[in-house]
Amino acid sequence: MKPGDHPDFFRFPAPEGRSRESTIRLDREGYFFHDEAPVEHPKLAAALHTWIGRHPDDGRYILTNGYDWTYFVVEDVPFFVRAIHDEEGDAVLVLSDETREPLDPSTLRANDRGELYLVVKKDAKGGPYDAKLTRLAQTQLAPFLEEANDGVIVKTRRGQTKLPT
């Protein structure tokens, strides 16, 4: 049993001389920084993406590996869609933590810069979470788009939604 499985894990105080606050930051493009320096080691960066969660009491974003945890700053969203695969006509998202899930078009939305966001991990601990499509993922959405008079329709097996142009 990992310490993180204990029901009071997130209520235990930080180890002596330490704080639960950190200088780790996830930027708007999905890159981690520590003390304003980029996290350059690819395996550490990949691990950090898999450790993202929410504190069960205050809802703040945390990093936890099941043995310890810390708060960190999320500039935009905690997860990013790195790729979209067409699997038998259905859009399947590959997220920044390497998990996969089907695209739910009803959750798609665009900001004023044309960046696409959606809801992911609805059934995950601390979920649902917001995610942003990377530029590559936005281009991979093309097979699921249909033009409409006043926008674009995103259509998958799970449904469809209209995005304004």
N, C-alpha and C positions, 0 to 999 in steps of 0.2 A: 504494500500500500504506500503510495506517494504521500508526502505531507499535504499536497494539494487536494487530496481526497477527504481530508478531515473537514467536518462541517464548519469549523471556526478558523480555517486556514487564513482567510483574508482579514480576520480580526486580530490575529497575533501581532504584537508590536514588531517593528523592524529589529534586526540584530543590533546588539549594543554598539553605539557609536555610529550607527548608520541611519539613513532616512528612507522612507518609501518614495520620496520625490526623486526624480532623476533629471538629467540634462539630455535625455534621449528624445529625439524629435523625428517624426515622420512627416516629410514635406509633401507639398501638393502634387508632386510627380511620383510619389511612392518610394522615395529614397530615405534611408535612415541616416541620422546625424547624431553624434555624441560630442558634447562640448563644442558644437558648431563645426566639427570635423566630420566629413562623410565616413560612414562605415564602409570600408573598402573590401574587407574580406568577404567573398561571395557566400561562403557557408554560414558565416555569422549573420549576414544580412538575410539570408533565406530562413535561418532559425528564428530571427526576430519576427519575421512575418507570420510564422506559425505560432508564436507566443502571444498574439494579440487577443485581448479579452476585455471584459468590463468588470469593474469592481461590483460585487453583488449588492453592496449597501448604497454607494453614492453614484454608481453608473459611470464613473470616470474611466477612461481607457487605461489599461494596464498591460504589462508584459509579464507573463507567468509561464514557467516551465514545469510547474508542479512541485518544485522544491523551494522556490522563492518567487517573489513578485515585486514589481515597482510600477509607479505611475509614470506615464510618458505623455508627450504632447503630440497631438494629431492636428496638423494644419488644415486638413480638408476632410478626408475620409480615411477610415482604418484599412480598407481593402481596395484593391485595384483589379480590374479584369485585364489580364495580360493577353488573353487569346479567346477567340470564339471558334469552336469547331462545329462543323455541320455533321451531325450524326443521324443519318437516316432522315434528313429533313428537319431535324430539330436543332436548335441552337444550344450548345453546351458551353458554359463559361469555364475558363481556367483562371482561378483567382491567384492573387499574389502569395497566398499560403499554400499553393499547389493543389488545393481542393478543386473539385469540379462540381458544377450543378447546372441544371437547365435554366435557361433564361426565362424569366417571367416578364413578358413585355409590358404588362400592366403597371410595373413599377418604374419603367424608364421615364426619365425627364431630362431636359437640357437646361443649361444655364445660359446667361447672356453672351458667353464666349463660345457657345456651341459645344461645350463639353457635355458628354452624356453620363448620367448617374443612374443607379438603380439600387434596389434592395436585394441583399443576399443573406444567406445563413439565417433564414427565418426560424429554423428549429434548433440552432446552435445555442450553446450556453451563452447568455448575455445578448443573444440576438433579438431581433434582426439588426443587421448592420447596413450602413450605406457603403457603396463602392462606386468607383469612377472607372470608366473605360479608358484604357490607354489609347494613344493615337492608333497603334496597330490594331487593337481590338475594335475600334470604331470602323476601320476599313474592312475588317472581317465580318462586320454586320451586314455588308452589302447584299449577300444572297437572300437576306430575310427582309429586304426593303421593297416596297411598292410605292410608286408615285401616286399622290392624290392631288386634287385641285389646290388645296391650301396647306399642304404639308406632305409628310412621308408617313407611310404606314409600316410599322414593324410587325411582321407576321411570323409566328412559329406554331408548332402543334399545340402549344399551351395557351394560345390566344393572340390577340393583336392590340396595338395601341397606335395612336396617331401622334406624331411629333410635328410641331410647327416648323416651317422652314424660314 
